[in-house]
Amino acid sequence: MVEFLIVIHTLISIVLVVVILMQSGQGGLNSMMGGVANSMLGSSGANDFITKLTTWLGIIFIALALLIGMLSGKTARESSILGQDADSRETEMPATNEYILPSDEILPEESKE
């Protein structure tokens, strides 16, 4: 499911880039295409349509990004690489708090004067 949403998200992002470049003002793709967008929808209708299309594509883009993040976040927490590494490094025997003192044979003899 997440893979399908990522494909849709990628397609929407490409369409969003194209629609933003088609907007008038800075030239962009609209001037490169010879003003095809203006001739298709009329002079003033194209700008309103492209502005609304940009707004809706932006909303869908952000909503899909949040949805993909929520859906993939659940599986990422359960099968984290760091968590798996920490589980594999656990020791079988816990550390003890006992201290071992050296025997009398190791201790130096006291010099008698």
Phi and psi in degrees as GROMACS dihedral restraints (atoms count N, CA, C in turn):
[ dihedral_restraints ]
;  ai    aj    ak    al  type     phi  dphi    fc
    3     4     5     6     1   -65.6    20    10
    4     5     6     7     1   -37.9    20    10
    6     7     8     9     1   -63.3    20    10
    7     8     9    10     1   -39.6    20    10
    9    10    11    12     1   -63.8    20    10
   10    11    12    13     1   -42.9    20    10
   12    13    14    15     1   -65.1    20    10
   13    14    15    16     1   -34.2    20    10
   15    16    17    18     1   -67.3    20    10
   16    17    18    19     1   -38.7    20    10
   18    19    20    21     1   -64.5    20    10
   19    20    21    22     1   -45.4    20    10
   21    22    23    24     1   -62.7    20    10
   22    23    24    25     1   -40.7    20    10
   24    25    26    27     1   -62.5    20    10
   25    26    27    28     1   -40.8    20    10
   27    28    29    30     1   -65.1    20    10
   28    29    30    31     1   -43.4    20    10
   30    31    32    33     1   -63.8    20    10
   31    32    33    34     1   -41.5    20    10
   33    34    35    36     1   -65.5    20    10
   34    35    36    37     1   -37.1    20    10
   36    37    38    39     1   -65.6    20    10
   37    38    39    40     1   -38.1    20    10
   39    40    41    42     1   -66.4    20    10
   40    41    42    43     1   -44.4    20    10
   42    43    44    45     1   -63.6    20    10
   43    44    45    46     1   -38.1    20    10
   45    46    47    48     1   -63.5    20    10
   46    47    48    49     1   -40.8    20    10
   48    49    50    51     1   -63.6    20    10
   49    50    51    52     1   -43.6    20    10
   51    52    53    54     1   -63.9    20    10
   52    53    54    55     1   -43.0    20    10
   54    55    56    57     1   -66.3    20    10
   55    56    57    58     1   -38.5    20    10
   57    58    59    60     1   -65.4    20    10
   58    59    60    61     1   -39.8    20    10
   60    61    62    63     1   -70.0    20    10
   61    62    63    64     1   -22.0    20    10
   63    64    65    66     1   -79.5    20    10
   64    65    66    67     1   -14.2    20    10
   66    67    68    69     1   -66.9    20    10
   67    68    69    70     1   144.1    20    10
   69    70    71    72     1   -80.9    20    10
   70    71    72    73     1   162.9    20    10
   72    73    74    75     1   126.4    20    10
   73    74    75    76     1   -53.1    20    10
   75    76    77    78     1  -108.5    20    10
   76    77    78    79     1     5.0    20    10
   78    79    80    81     1    94.4    20    10
   79    80    81    82     1   -95.4    20    10
   81    82    83    84     1    70.2    20    10
   82    83    84    85     1  -152.2    20    10
   84    85    86    87     1   -69.6    20    10
   85    86    87    88     1   -29.0    20    10
   87    88    89    90     1   -61.3    20    10
   88    89    90    91     1   -42.9    20    10
   90    91    92    93     1   -74.9    20    10
   91    92    93    94     1   -28.7    20    10
   93    94    95    96     1   -69.6    20    10
   94    95    96    97     1   -32.1    20    10
   96    97    98    99     1   -87.4    20    10
   97    98    99   100     1     3.8    20    10
   99   100   101   102     1    79.7    20    10
  100   101   102   103     1    24.9    20    10
  102   103   104   105     1    73.5    20    10
  103   104   105   106     1    31.9    20    10
  105   106   107   108     1   -65.2    20    10
  106   107   108   109     1   -36.8    20    10
  108   109   110   111     1   -64.9    20    10
  109   110   111   112     1   -38.7    20    10
  111   112   113   114     1   -69.0    20    10
  112   113   114   115     1   -36.8    20    10
  114   115   116   117     1   -75.3    20    10
  115   116   117   118     1   -25.3    20    10
  117   118   119   120     1   -73.8    20    10
  118   119   120   121     1   -44.3    20    10
  120   121   122   123     1  -111.6    20    10
  121   122   123   124     1     9.5    20    10
  123   124   125   126     1    89.8    20    10
  124   125   126   127     1   166.5    20    10
  126   127   128   129     1   -73.1    20    10
  127   128   129   130     1   -45.2    20    10
  129   130   131   132     1   -92.7    20    10
  130   131   132   133     1   -26.2    20    10
  132   133   134   135     1   -68.6    20    10
  133   134   135   136     1   -30.3    20    10
  135   136   137   138     1   -66.7    20    10
  136   137   138   139     1   -42.1    20    10
  138   139   140   141     1   -66.5    20    10
  139   140   141   142     1   -40.6    20    10
  141   142   143   144     1   -65.8    20    10
  142   143   144   145     1   -44.0    20    10
  144   145   146   147     1   -63.3    20    10
  145   146   147   148     1   -44.8    20    10
  147   148   149   150     1   -67.4    20    10
  148   149   150   151     1   -36.5    20    10
  150   151   152   153     1   -65.3    20    10
  151   152   153   154     1   -45.5    20    10
  153   154   155   156     1   -66.2    20    10
  154   155   156   157     1   -39.5    20    10
  156   157   158   159     1   -63.2    20    10
  157   158   159   160     1   -40.7    20    10
  159   160   161   162     1   -63.3    20    10
  160   161   162   163     1   -42.0    20    10
  162   163   164   165     1   -62.4    20    10
  163   164   165   166     1   -48.7    20    10
  165   166   167   168     1   -67.7    20    10
  166   167   168   169     1   -39.0    20    10
  168   169   170   171     1   -64.9    20    10
  169   170   171   172     1   -37.0    20    10
  171   172   173   174     1   -65.3    20    10
  172   173   174   175     1   -41.3    20    10
  174   175   176   177     1   -64.8    20    10
  175   176   177   178     1   -44.5    20    10
  177   178   179   180     1   -64.7    20    10
  178   179   180   181     1   -39.2    20    10
  180   181   182   183     1   -60.2    20    10
  181   182   183   184     1   -47.7    20    10
  183   184   185   186     1   -68.3    20    10
  184   185   186   187     1   -40.9    20    10
  186   187   188   189     1   -63.2    20    10
  187   188   189   190     1   -42.5    20    10
  189   190   191   192     1   -66.2    20    10
  190   191   192   193     1   -37.4    20    10
  192   193   194   195     1   -62.8    20    10
  193   194   195   196     1   -42.9    20    10
  195   196   197   198     1   -66.6    20    10
  196   197   198   199     1   -41.2    20    10
  198   199   200   201     1   -64.7    20    10
  199   200   201   202     1   -43.3    20    10
  201   202   203   204     1   -64.0    20    10
  202   203   204   205     1   -39.5    20    10
  204   205   206   207     1   -63.9    20    10
  205   206   207   208     1   -41.1    20    10
  207   208   209   210     1   -68.8    20    10
  208   209   210   211     1   -42.5    20    10
  210   211   212   213     1   -70.2    20    10
  211   212   213   214     1   -38.2    20    10
  213   214   215   216     1   -82.7    20    10
  214   215   216   217     1   -18.9    20    10
  216   217   218   219     1   -69.3    20    10
  217   218   219   220     1   -33.7    20    10
  219   220   221   222     1   -66.7    20    10
  220   221   222   223     1   -44.1    20    10
  222   223   224   225     1   -73.7    20    10
  223   224   225   226     1   -29.0    20    10
  225   226   227   228     1   -70.2    20    10
  226   227   228   229     1   -34.0    20    10
  228   229   230   231     1   -71.6    20    10
  229   230   231   232     1   -35.8    20    10
  231   232   233   234     1   -73.5    20    10
  232   233   234   235     1   -36.9    20    10
  234   235   236   237     1  -117.8    20    10
  235   236   237   238     1    52.3    20    10
  237   238   239   240     1   -72.1    20    10
  238   239   240   241     1   139.9    20    10
  240   241   242   243     1   -65.7    20    10
  241   242   243   244     1   -39.2    20    10
  243   244   245   246     1   -66.7    20    10
  244   245   246   247     1   -38.3    20    10
  246   247   248   249     1   -66.1    20    10
  247   248   249   250     1   -40.3    20    10
  249   250   251   252     1   -65.7    20    10
  250   251   252   253     1   -38.1    20    10
  252   253   254   255     1   -67.2    20    10
  253   254   255   256     1   -40.5    20    10
  255   256   257   258     1   -66.0    20    10
  256   257   258   259     1   -38.5    20    10
  258   259   260   261     1   -65.6    20    10
  259   260   261   262     1   -36.3    20    10
  261   262   263   264     1   -74.9    20    10
  262   263   264   265     1   -20.3    20    10
  264   265   266   267     1   -94.5    20    10
  265   266   267   268     1     1.9    20    10
  267   268   269   270     1   -65.8    20    10
  268   269   270   271     1   141.7    20    10
  270   271   272   273     1   -91.5    20    10
  271   272   273   274     1   154.2    20    10
  273   274   275   276     1   -77.8    20    10
  274   275   276   277     1   -38.5    20    10
  276   277   278   279     1  -104.9    20    10
  277   278   279   280     1   125.8    20    10
  279   280   281   282     1   -72.7    20    10
  280   281   282   283     1   154.4    20    10
  282   283   284   285     1   -71.1    20    10
  283   284   285   286     1   140.3    20    10
  285   286   287   288     1   -96.8    20    10
  286   287   288   289     1   160.7    20    10
  288   289   290   291     1  -100.5    20    10
  289   290   291   292     1    15.0    20    10
  291   292   293   294     1   -84.6    20    10
  292   293   294   295     1   143.5    20    10
  294   295   296   297     1  -111.5    20    10
  295   296   297   298     1   139.2    20    10
  297   298   299   300     1  -104.6    20    10
  298   299   300   301     1   122.8    20    10
  300   301   302   303     1   -91.4    20    10
  301   302   303   304     1   145.9    20    10
  303   304   305   306     1   -67.9    20    10
  304   305   306   307     1   152.7    20    10
  306   307   308   309     1   -77.3    20    10
  307   308   309   310     1   171.7    20    10
  309   310   311   312     1   -66.7    20    10
  310   311   312   313     1   -27.4    20    10
  312   313   314   315     1   -68.9    20    10
  313   314   315   316     1   -29.2    20    10
  315   316   317   318     1   -81.7    20    10
  316   317   318   319     1   -28.6    20    10
  318   319   320   321     1   -68.2    20    10
  319   320   321   322     1   140.7    20    10
  321   322   323   324     1   -71.2    20    10
  322   323   324   325     1   149.5    20    10
  324   325   326   327     1   -75.5    20    10
  325   326   327   328     1   144.8    20    10
  327   328   329   330     1   -78.8    20    10
  328   329   330   331     1   137.2    20    10
  330   331   332   333     1   -81.3    20    10
  331   332   333   334     1   131.9    20    10
  333   334   335   336     1   -98.7    20    10
  334   335   336   337     1   134.2    20    10
